[in-house]
Structure formats: structure tokens, C-alpha cells
């Protein structure tokens, strides 16, 4: 080949294969030095629940008791025997489960990319774990994953319709929670689509004011019938049999992290393919320890 012909050649480094979705897009003659990343709203539930961190992953037991139906009594005649009324103790346990994700990057890509893709692996894979935890801490079944807050929530209200709920049903949901929990910062939780439906509800009874009220003070939250709310995109939409809304004291849900989130680079395992693996894993559990602290609105 002549020198002019060689000058026309452009070397192409591809991640594992020639598939653009697997990395070819990240190497070019003029690549911007930052990721152009598709974002998704996730993990706000972690700001509302109790997060506990333990060094090991053995099952963690919680002692519970329910004294809400217990009272003292007045003693009758002098010398009367005082009746014994035992405390109702119980127990609940939070086990942990391993969450993991892995990608493979070619050595050529790691050498030739125009930004620090290796340094970004921890953040990008961590966001994958965050999206998984948002789903598990919301709707997890407890089988090979944490119990979700919706899964453990008490039965509150069933809407009369399968396609819409009313202001009265939201009020009934609020009052399905004991006032003791409502006084300690109870909130609603739903996804953004459900918030849109709530914003269209009026107080009713000839009062056309919206049920949703924007804050008029800087730093104060918007409210629904006087209570705050959390947007959680892992919550169900409004549909037959689904649970689009929960209400209660969310810090009665315990999200457990056992040990540290770990990132491992696997060079030798894929060396014969000139590829490095990046593996991120952690151990997590979750449980609503008081099922009466959070109640759900279920569609018909």
C-alpha cells in the first residue's frame, strides 16, 4: 500500500464485538470526553426508610411487641388480687440476598477510549444496583430478594373502580393508619403517573379546590390533604388489582446492607479473549417490621 492509501485507514477498537451497542460508539476520531447517558429516576425510597448497615450477613432478628390493646385496670376492694396480663412479644427477621451485575470491556477499548471508562464503571454499575433495590424494596417477594414495603403493607382500602380512585378513598386510606403513626410524619408514596391523577382530583362537595396543594413557603413540601408524598417510579400504575398508593410511616421499613458494595476487576478470567470483566456485588435485605404502620390502596 502506498503512504496515501495507509493515511486513509482508521483503526477501530470495539468492545468485545462489532456491535455498536456493546461499545463501538465509544471510540471515534472525535469523541466527546463525557458519557451522554440516558437517565432514569430511581432510589428515592432509600431516603425515606431506615437503612441499617451490618458487617456480616447473618439473619438479623427484631423483637416485636404489640401493646395497643392493653390497658391497666382499677383495683376494686382493698386487698384484691391484681390480674396478670402478659406482654405480647414476637419476632421478625431480615435475611440478606446477593445482588450483582457485570460487564466485559476489551483491552483495546480500555486503552484507546478518550475518557476514563474504567473509572466510571463503579458509578454506572452502582446505578444498576440502585434501580434493582428500588424495585426490590418496593415490591420484593422475599424469595431470593428483600421483602418490599408494598408487599408487607397492611390492607388499607380497596377502590370501588379498577381504573380510578377518589378523594374520599384517599381520605379513608389516611384514616386506616393509627393517629400515632400519622403524627410522626406519615406520607404517601406513588409514581409520577399517579401524582398526575391526584393533581386532577378536587376536594369535592362544591369545593373545586385541588386536593394537591403546592407549597407556598420556600423549602416546604407540596402536600395532599395536608400530608407529604414520595415519588417512587417502582410503584404500580392505576390498573386492575394493582397497588398504586401506600400511606404511612415509612421509617418502620428497614433496608439492610451487609458489608460493603464491592467492585472486582477480572483480568485473568477473560485474558484469552483480551477482555476484562467488571463485577459489582452487594448483599441486601428488607422488611416492614410493623405492617400496621403502612397501609395500601388496592384497585378493584
N, C-alpha and C positions, 0 to 999 in steps of 0.2 A: 504494500500500500504506500502511496505517496504521502508526504507530510501533510498536504492539503486534505487528503482523504482521512488521515488519522485525526485531524483537527475537528472533523465533523462528528466524531464518535463521542457519545456521552455515556459514562459508566452509570449503571443503575443498581443501587443497593435496595434489596427488597426484604421485608421481614418474613422469613420462612418460605413464602411462596410469592408468585407474581400477582397475587390478589391485592388490589388497592385497599380493600377494607382491612387487610392484615398488615398494612404498613407502607405500601408503595407511595401513598400520598405524602408520607412524612419526609421523603427525600426528593429534592428537586434542585434545579440550578439557582432558584431564588426563593428560599423558604423563609417565611416569617418566623422569628425566633420565639414564638409562644404558641401554645396549643389554642386552636379555635375549637372550643369544647361545647358540646351540647349539654346544657344543664337541666337538672330536674330537682324540684323542691323535695327535700327529704329530711327525715330525722328530727323534726321539731318535738316529737313526743319525748325525746330524751331530756328536753328542758323542763318537762312537767312532772316526771316520775322520780322516784327515789333511785338513784344509781349507787350501787354498792360494789366495791372492788375488793376481791379477796386474792390472796397469794396462790391458793390451791383451788382445785375444782371439786372437792368432796361435796356431797349434798349438804345444803345448809337448812337446818330446821328452825322454824319460828314457833314459839309457844303462843297460842292464842287463847283468849277467853272472851266470853260474852256475858256481861252483867246487866244488859239493858232491861231485862225483865225481872231483875232482882230489886227488892226494897227491904228496908228494915221494917220492924213492926213495933207497935206499942205493947209494953208489958201490962198484963192485967193486974190481978191482985198481987200484993206483995208476996214474995217467995215463989212466984210462978216459975216454972221451968221455961227457959228460952229455947225455942225450936232452932235446930241446926239447919242451915241452908247452904249446901256445898257450892263452891265456885265451879263454873262450867269451863274447865280447861280443855284445850285441844292442841293440835299441832298441824303445821303445814310445812312443806319442804320445797326448796328451789334447787333443782339439778341444773347442770350446765351442759351445753352441746357445742360442738366444734363447728365453726363457720370458716370457710376457706375459699380462696379464688386464686387462679394462676394464669399468667400469660407467658408466651415464649417470644423472645426477640433475637434476631440473628446478630452475630458478632459484627457483620458488616454494617448493619443498621446502627448498632451501638457506637461504632467507630465513626460513622460518617454523618449521622444526623446533626442538624445545625442548632439543636438546643439540647439541654440536659435531660434527655428522655429517661435515663436511668434514675436520675434524682427525682423525677416526677412519679415513679412507679408507686411509691408508698402512698402518696396522696390520692392518686387515681384509683388504686385498688382499695384504699380505705373508704372511698366513696361507694364502691360496690358493697362493702360490708355494711356501711351506713344505710343503704337502701334495703338491704336484706333485713337488718334489725328493725327498721321502721315497719316493715311488713310483719315480722315475727312478733314484735312487741304489741302490735295492734290485733292481729288475727291468728296468731300461732296456736296450734292444736295441743302442744305439749308432747307430741310424739316426734322425737328427733329434732325438736326445736322448742323454744320457750313457749309458755302459755301467754296468749295475748290478752290485753286489757279488755277487749270486746268479748273474747271467749269466756273470761272469768266474771264479767259484769253480771249483776243481778238482773232478773227480768223486771223491767220497769213498765213500759206502756207499749201496747200493740196498736198501731194506727188503724183507723177504720178503712182506709184506702190502701191499695198497693202502689199507687203512683204519686201520692202527695200526703203530707201531714199538715195539721192545722196548728194555729197558735194555741188553742186550748189543749192540744195533745202535748205540746212543749211545756205548757204550764203544769200539766199532770206529771210529766217526767220530772220537772223540778221538785215537785212536792212528793214524789216517790222516794226521795232521799230524806233521811232524818235531818231536822234543822241543825243538829250538831255538826254535820258534815257541810251543810250549806254555809254555815257561819265561818268555816275555816278555809274559805277560798275555793269553793266548788266552781267548776267551769263546764262549758260544753266542749265537745270535740266532734268535728265533722270535716269533710273535704271541701274544696273550694266550690264545687258544683252545688253542694248542699247549701253553702253560705249564700249563693246566688238565689236559691229558692226561698231562704229565710228572709232575705232582704225585700222580697216581694210580698211578705205577709204583713197585714195591718193588725193593729191592736184589736179592732173589731168593736161590735156593739155601738155603731155610729161613730166610732173614733177611727179616723182614717190614718192616723199617725203610724209610721212603720214600727214594727216590733224591734227591728235592728236600729240601734241608736249610735251614731258616730260620736266619738269623744269631742267635747268642746274645750278640753284642757290639754295642754301640751304634755306628753308623757303618759297620759291616762288612756287605758284601752277602750276600744269600742265595746258595746255591750248588747246583749239580747235579754230583754226583760230584766235588766239590771245585773246580769252575770257576764263575765268574760268568756272568751272562747279560744280554741286552739285549732288551727288548720292542719289537718293530717291527711295527706293525699292517699294513704293506705286504707282509709275508711271507705266503706261501701257507698255507691251511689244510691239514690232513691229508686228502689226496684222491689219486686215481689219477694217477700221473705227475708230481705236484707236488713242490716242494721246501719242506717246512715248517721245516727246521732247517739252519743252517750253523754251522760252528765254526772258529775260527782267530784270527789276529792281524789285527784289523780296520783297524789304522792303516797297513796295507800298501795300503789303498784310498785314492786321492787324489781328493777332491772339489774341483773348481776353480771359483772365482768370478772372472770377468773384468770389471773395472770395478766401478762401484757400482750397487746396485739403485736405479732411478730412477723417480720418480713425476712424471707430467706432467698438468697440468690443461688440458683442451681446451675453451676457451670459444668461439672463433670458428668452429670446425668445425661446431658444432651450434647456433649462435646463432639461426638462423631457426626453430628449434623451442623456443627459450628453455630450452635444456638445456646442461649442462656435462658433459664426459666426464672420467673419471679413469683414466689409463692407467699401469700399473705394469709394468716390464720389467727383466730382468736376463739375464746370459749365464753359462751353467754347463756344466761338463763333468765327467766322472768315469771312473776306470779303476782296476781292481785290478792293480797293477804286478807282483805276484808271485802267480800263480794257485795255487802250491802252499802259500801261506800261509793260505788259507781253503778248506775243503772242505765239500761239501754232502751232506745225506741226502735221497735221492730216493725217493719212494714207488713201489712196483711198478706 
